[in-house]
Amino acid sequence: MSKLLELFNQARPLIELQVSFTTFRVTSGLWKYRSLIIIGMLIALLGIFLLSQHLVLTFDGEINLNILMSSLVYIGMSQVPLKVLCGMIKRKTFYKFLEDIEESYRDQEEDEELNKILQKHLENSLKIWKFISIWMTRLFIMGCTLICLQFRVTKSILLIMDWSFLPTDSIYWNEIPYFLEYIIILMTALYYINADMTTIFIGLQIIADLDILNEYINLTNEKIKTDPHFFRTIVKRHCKVIDKMNLLNEAVFEISFIQIIISTLTLLLMFVFVRKETTQISGYTTCLCGMLQIFPLCVFGEMIKIKNEEISDAFYEVNWYELSVKDQKAFLIILGMAQRQYGLKAAGMYVVDIYAFIKIIKVAFSYCAILYTLSK
């Protein structure tokens, strides 16, 4: 077994668990994982129901801090079942992607130099994925803890879910609803992170493939002198990368669009909360968590766009006149394909990149001023 495949097999249980969270796959796998997914979704749905009850019973036309935070948490939690529903629809696409990724870890180049390039970028993609998984989980746990403490100590917020069915006979019973709110919000946040890590993992694999292809192209002028068929390796790898990018857009077609809409609404309410409570650290931490919902997706879209531009530039430096006539014809076709703009698109229409992230922030800030005025 190759070192790359061994590394992938070590990470495979967590990868498959995250894909199961994304696609709500509970008909196979270990029972403890299947139970975890089911319980997580039931907790999210329970939280949405309790938030809805609270908003219906307490909203009297005035936008106060309690209504603001209840709406914020409601919008944030509602995206979980929506995105999971989209993941269920595209389940086959996600698992097809997982099979293609595993195949890339199985592939070995006969040339030692090419094999080192392949190993370096695929290893780095796994390390970055693990780093993001750990730190995003920590940030969301910290954010959920701080914001729930804020609910408890701020008299203008307090409970954001309807717990009227619980007894309130003593001071100890009065603390139970706050603890239950914390558990529901935290469990939903952890479900959300695991579901979103699938898209991040896939994005990292595509970036690794683009880096590998770029380095291969840079070696073309040298390699075609010793291997006349080397350019065919470039063509095959380029076609595979394009297929993966098309598959990624198909997989996140609806999910990315929902993410943009929900993130805009979430950031809008978060900015209003920060303006009303400027001295509370929890507000800024919550804003950071809100930005982390959409920022990684925009970063991956931007990086994929940049890497494709680098590949297009690298093709211009290939000594095409040293290729065989058959490879020269293939080179013209590949050059035309490389000049096309490939990237991440939400609902197949909206380009997802750093500029899209800036636009989301600007829209949220603009409407924040209006909502803040109405809430006074």
C-alpha positions as CSV (number, residue, x, y, z in Angstrom):
1,M,0.0,0.0,0.0
2,S,1.4,3.4,-1.0
3,K,2.0,6.1,1.7
4,L,-0.6,8.4,0.1
5,L,-3.3,5.7,0.2
6,E,-2.4,4.9,3.8
7,L,-2.8,8.5,4.8
8,F,-6.1,8.7,3.1
9,N,-7.3,5.5,4.8
10,Q,-6.4,7.0,8.2
11,A,-8.5,10.0,7.5
12,R,-11.3,8.1,5.7
13,P,-13.6,7.4,8.7
14,L,-13.8,11.1,9.5
15,I,-14.3,12.0,5.8
16,E,-17.1,9.5,5.4
17,L,-18.7,10.7,8.6
18,Q,-18.7,14.3,7.4
19,V,-20.2,13.2,4.0
20,S,-22.9,11.3,5.9
21,F,-23.7,14.5,7.9
22,T,-23.9,16.4,4.6
23,T,-26.2,13.8,2.9
24,F,-28.0,12.5,6.0
25,R,-26.9,8.9,5.2
26,V,-28.2,6.8,8.1
27,T,-28.9,3.5,6.3
28,S,-25.2,2.3,6.5
29,G,-22.1,2.7,8.5
30,L,-21.4,2.3,12.3
31,W,-24.5,2.5,14.5
32,K,-22.9,5.1,16.8
33,Y,-22.3,7.4,13.8
34,R,-25.8,6.8,12.4
35,S,-27.3,7.5,15.8
36,L,-25.2,10.7,16.1
37,I,-26.5,12.0,12.8
38,I,-30.1,11.2,13.6
39,I,-29.9,12.7,17.1
40,G,-28.2,15.8,15.8
41,M,-30.9,16.5,13.2
42,L,-33.7,15.9,15.7
43,I,-32.1,18.3,18.1
44,A,-31.8,20.9,15.3
45,L,-35.5,20.5,14.4
46,L,-36.5,20.7,18.1
47,G,-34.6,23.9,18.4
48,I,-36.2,25.4,15.3
49,F,-39.7,24.4,16.7
50,L,-39.0,26.0,20.1
51,L,-37.6,29.2,18.5
52,S,-40.7,29.4,16.3
53,Q,-43.0,29.1,19.3
54,H,-41.1,31.7,21.2
55,L,-41.2,34.2,18.3
56,V,-44.9,33.7,17.8
57,L,-45.7,34.1,21.5
58,T,-43.5,37.1,22.3
59,F,-43.2,39.3,19.1
60,D,-45.5,42.3,19.5
61,G,-44.2,44.5,16.6
62,E,-41.1,45.8,18.5
63,I,-37.6,44.6,17.5
64,N,-35.8,44.2,20.9
65,L,-32.7,42.3,21.7
66,N,-34.6,39.1,22.6
67,I,-36.5,39.1,19.3
68,L,-33.2,40.0,17.5
69,M,-31.3,37.1,19.0
70,S,-34.1,34.7,18.6
71,S,-34.4,35.5,14.9
72,L,-30.6,35.2,14.5
73,V,-30.5,31.8,16.1
74,Y,-33.6,30.7,14.1
75,I,-32.1,31.7,10.8
76,G,-28.8,30.1,11.6
77,M,-30.4,26.8,12.7
78,S,-32.8,26.7,9.8
79,Q,-30.1,26.4,7.3
80,V,-29.0,23.0,8.7
81,P,-32.1,21.0,7.5
82,L,-32.3,23.0,4.3
83,K,-28.6,22.3,3.4
84,V,-28.9,18.6,4.4
85,L,-32.0,18.3,2.2
86,C,-30.0,19.6,-0.7
87,G,-27.2,17.2,0.2
88,M,-29.6,14.2,0.2
89,I,-30.7,15.2,-3.3
90,K,-27.0,15.2,-4.5
91,R,-25.9,12.2,-2.4
92,K,-24.7,10.2,-5.5
93,T,-22.7,13.2,-6.7
94,F,-20.9,13.6,-3.3
95,Y,-20.0,9.9,-3.1
96,K,-18.9,9.9,-6.8
97,F,-16.6,12.7,-5.8
98,L,-15.3,10.6,-2.8
99,E,-14.5,7.7,-5.2
100,D,-12.6,10.0,-7.6
101,I,-10.6,11.5,-4.7
102,E,-9.7,8.0,-3.4
103,E,-8.6,7.1,-6.9
104,S,-6.3,10.1,-7.1
105,Y,-4.6,8.8,-3.9
106,R,-4.2,5.4,-5.4
107,D,-2.6,6.7,-8.6
108,Q,1.2,6.5,-8.6
109,E,3.5,8.1,-11.2
110,E,6.4,6.0,-12.6
111,D,8.6,9.1,-12.7
112,E,10.0,9.8,-9.2
113,E,10.0,13.6,-9.6
114,L,6.3,13.6,-10.6
115,N,5.5,11.2,-7.8
116,K,7.0,13.7,-5.3
117,I,4.9,16.5,-6.6
118,L,1.8,14.3,-6.3
119,Q,2.6,13.3,-2.8
120,K,3.5,16.8,-1.6
121,H,0.2,18.5,-2.6
122,L,-2.1,15.7,-1.6
123,E,-0.4,15.4,1.8
124,N,-0.7,19.1,2.3
125,S,-4.4,19.1,1.4
126,L,-5.1,16.5,4.2
127,K,-3.1,18.5,6.7
128,I,-5.0,21.7,5.9
129,W,-8.3,19.9,6.1
130,K,-7.5,18.5,9.6
131,F,-6.3,21.9,10.8
132,I,-9.5,23.7,9.5
133,S,-11.7,20.9,11.1
134,I,-10.1,21.3,14.5
135,W,-10.0,25.1,14.6
136,M,-13.5,25.7,13.2
137,T,-14.9,23.3,15.8
138,R,-13.1,25.2,18.6
139,L,-14.2,28.6,17.3
140,F,-17.8,27.5,17.1
141,I,-17.8,25.9,20.5
142,M,-16.3,29.1,22.0
143,G,-18.8,31.3,20.1
144,C,-21.8,29.2,21.2
145,T,-20.6,29.2,24.8
146,L,-20.0,33.0,24.9
147,I,-23.3,33.8,23.2
148,C,-25.3,31.5,25.5
149,L,-23.7,33.1,28.6
150,Q,-24.6,36.4,27.1
151,F,-28.3,35.3,26.9
152,R,-28.2,34.3,30.6
153,V,-26.6,37.5,32.0
154,T,-28.3,40.1,29.7
155,K,-31.8,40.8,31.2
156,S,-33.0,42.2,27.8
157,I,-32.4,38.8,26.1
158,L,-32.7,35.9,28.6
159,L,-34.6,32.9,27.1
160,I,-34.9,32.7,23.3
161,M,-36.9,29.4,23.2
162,D,-40.3,28.5,24.5
163,W,-40.0,26.4,27.6
164,S,-43.4,27.1,29.1
165,F,-44.0,23.3,29.5
166,L,-41.2,23.0,32.1
167,P,-41.9,23.5,35.8
168,T,-40.5,26.7,37.4
169,D,-40.9,25.8,41.1
170,S,-37.4,26.6,42.2
171,I,-34.2,28.5,41.3
172,Y,-32.6,25.2,40.0
173,W,-35.5,24.5,37.6
174,N,-35.1,28.1,36.3
175,E,-31.6,27.3,35.2
176,I,-32.5,24.2,33.2
177,P,-33.9,26.0,30.1
178,Y,-30.7,28.0,29.7
179,F,-28.6,24.8,29.9
180,L,-31.0,23.1,27.4
181,E,-30.7,26.1,25.0
182,Y,-26.9,25.8,25.2
183,I,-27.0,22.1,24.3
184,I,-29.4,22.6,21.4
185,I,-27.4,25.5,19.9
186,L,-24.0,23.7,20.4
187,M,-25.2,20.4,18.9
188,T,-26.7,22.1,15.9
189,A,-23.5,24.1,15.4
190,L,-21.4,20.9,15.5
191,Y,-23.7,19.3,13.0
192,Y,-23.4,22.3,10.8
193,I,-19.6,22.3,10.9
194,N,-19.3,18.6,10.1
195,A,-21.8,18.9,7.2
196,D,-19.9,21.9,5.8
197,M,-16.5,20.3,6.1
198,T,-17.4,18.0,3.2
199,T,-17.4,21.0,0.8
200,I,-14.1,22.3,2.3
201,F,-12.5,18.9,1.9
202,I,-13.6,18.6,-1.8
203,G,-12.4,22.2,-2.4
204,L,-9.0,21.4,-1.0
205,Q,-8.6,18.3,-3.2
206,I,-9.4,20.4,-6.3
207,I,-6.9,23.0,-5.3
208,A,-4.3,20.3,-4.8
209,D,-5.1,18.8,-8.2
210,L,-4.7,22.3,-9.8
211,D,-1.3,22.8,-8.1
212,I,-0.2,19.3,-9.3
213,L,-1.3,20.1,-12.8
214,N,0.5,23.5,-12.7
215,E,3.8,21.9,-11.7
216,Y,3.4,19.2,-14.3
217,I,3.0,21.9,-17.0
218,N,6.0,23.7,-15.8
219,L,8.1,20.5,-16.4
220,T,6.7,19.9,-19.9
221,N,9.6,21.5,-21.8
222,E,12.0,19.3,-19.9
223,K,10.0,16.1,-19.8
224,I,9.1,15.9,-23.5
225,K,12.8,15.5,-24.3
226,T,12.9,12.2,-22.4
227,D,9.3,11.2,-22.8
228,P,7.6,12.2,-26.1
229,H,4.2,11.1,-24.6
230,F,4.4,13.2,-21.5
231,F,2.0,15.9,-22.9
232,R,-0.7,13.2,-23.0
233,T,-0.4,12.9,-19.2
234,I,-1.0,16.7,-19.0
235,V,-4.1,16.4,-21.2
236,K,-5.6,13.5,-19.1
237,R,-4.9,15.3,-15.8
238,H,-6.4,18.6,-17.1
239,C,-9.6,16.9,-18.3
240,K,-9.9,15.1,-14.9
241,V,-9.5,18.5,-13.0
242,I,-12.2,20.1,-15.2
243,D,-14.5,17.1,-14.6
244,K,-14.0,17.5,-10.8
245,M,-14.7,21.2,-10.9
246,N,-18.0,20.6,-12.9
247,L,-18.8,17.9,-10.4
248,L,-18.2,20.3,-7.5
249,N,-20.5,22.9,-9.0
250,E,-23.2,20.2,-9.4
251,A,-22.8,19.0,-5.8
252,V,-23.1,22.5,-4.2
253,F,-25.5,24.0,-6.8
254,E,-28.3,24.6,-4.2
255,I,-26.2,24.5,-1.0
256,S,-24.0,27.4,-2.0
257,F,-27.0,29.5,-2.9
258,I,-28.7,28.8,0.4
259,Q,-25.4,29.5,2.2
260,I,-25.2,33.0,0.6
261,I,-28.8,34.0,1.4
262,I,-28.6,32.7,5.0
263,S,-25.1,34.2,5.6
264,T,-26.3,37.6,4.5
265,L,-29.3,37.5,6.8
266,T,-27.2,36.1,9.7
267,L,-24.5,38.8,9.3
268,L,-27.2,41.5,9.1
269,L,-28.7,40.5,12.5
270,M,-25.2,40.0,14.0
271,F,-24.1,43.5,13.0
272,V,-27.3,44.9,14.6
273,F,-26.6,43.1,17.8
274,V,-23.0,44.4,17.9
275,R,-24.2,48.0,17.3
276,K,-26.7,47.6,20.2
277,E,-24.1,45.9,22.5
278,T,-20.8,47.3,21.5
279,T,-19.0,46.3,24.7
280,Q,-19.9,42.6,24.6
281,I,-17.1,40.3,23.4
282,S,-19.6,37.6,22.6
283,G,-21.1,39.8,19.9
284,Y,-17.8,40.0,18.0
285,T,-17.1,36.3,18.5
286,T,-20.6,35.5,17.0
287,C,-19.8,37.8,14.1
288,L,-16.6,35.9,13.5
289,C,-18.5,32.6,13.5
290,G,-21.1,34.1,11.1
291,M,-18.3,35.1,8.7
292,L,-16.8,31.7,8.9
293,Q,-20.0,30.3,7.5
294,I,-19.4,31.9,4.1
295,F,-15.7,32.9,4.1
296,P,-14.1,29.5,3.4
297,L,-16.5,28.9,0.5
298,C,-15.5,32.3,-1.0
299,V,-11.8,31.7,-0.4
300,F,-12.0,28.3,-2.2
301,G,-13.9,29.9,-5.1
302,E,-11.2,32.6,-5.3
303,M,-8.3,30.1,-5.1
304,I,-9.8,27.9,-7.8
305,K,-10.1,30.9,-10.1
306,I,-6.6,32.0,-9.4
307,K,-5.1,28.5,-9.9
308,N,-6.9,28.2,-13.2
309,E,-5.5,31.5,-14.4
310,E,-2.0,30.3,-13.4
311,I,-2.5,27.1,-15.4
312,S,-3.6,29.2,-18.4
313,D,-0.4,31.3,-18.1
314,A,1.8,28.1,-17.7
315,F,0.5,26.7,-21.0
316,Y,1.8,29.8,-22.9
317,E,5.3,28.9,-21.7
318,V,5.2,25.4,-23.2
319,N,7.4,24.8,-26.3
320,W,4.5,23.5,-28.4
321,Y,6.6,23.4,-31.5
322,E,8.6,20.5,-29.9
323,L,5.5,18.4,-29.6
324,S,4.4,15.9,-32.2
325,V,1.8,17.0,-34.7
326,K,-0.9,15.0,-32.9
327,D,0.1,16.6,-29.5
328,Q,0.1,20.1,-31.1
329,K,-3.5,19.6,-32.1
330,A,-4.4,18.5,-28.6
331,F,-2.4,21.5,-27.2
332,L,-4.6,24.0,-29.1
333,I,-7.7,22.3,-27.7
334,I,-6.4,22.3,-24.2
335,L,-5.2,25.9,-24.5
336,G,-8.7,27.0,-25.5
337,M,-10.2,25.1,-22.5
338,A,-7.6,26.6,-20.1
339,Q,-8.6,30.1,-21.2
340,R,-12.2,29.6,-20.0
341,Q,-13.0,30.8,-16.5
342,Y,-13.7,27.9,-14.2
343,G,-14.8,28.6,-10.7
344,L,-17.4,28.1,-8.0
345,K,-20.9,29.3,-8.8
346,A,-24.0,29.5,-6.5
347,A,-27.1,28.1,-8.3
348,G,-25.0,28.2,-11.5
349,M,-25.3,32.0,-11.7
350,Y,-23.5,33.8,-8.9
351,V,-19.7,33.6,-8.9
352,V,-18.4,32.7,-5.4
353,D,-15.2,34.5,-4.7
354,I,-13.7,37.1,-2.4
355,Y,-15.5,39.8,-4.2
356,A,-18.8,38.0,-3.4
357,F,-17.8,37.9,0.3
358,I,-17.2,41.6,0.3
359,K,-20.5,42.3,-1.4
360,I,-22.3,40.2,1.3
361,I,-20.6,42.2,4.0
362,K,-21.5,45.5,2.3
363,V,-25.2,44.4,1.9
364,A,-25.4,43.3,5.5
365,F,-23.9,46.6,6.7
366,S,-26.2,48.7,4.6
367,Y,-29.4,47.0,5.8
368,C,-28.0,46.9,9.4
369,A,-28.4,50.7,9.6
370,I,-32.1,50.4,8.6
371,L,-32.8,47.6,11.0
372,Y,-30.9,49.3,13.8
373,T,-33.0,52.4,13.3
374,L,-36.3,50.4,13.4
375,S,-35.2,48.6,16.6
376,K,-34.6,51.8,18.6
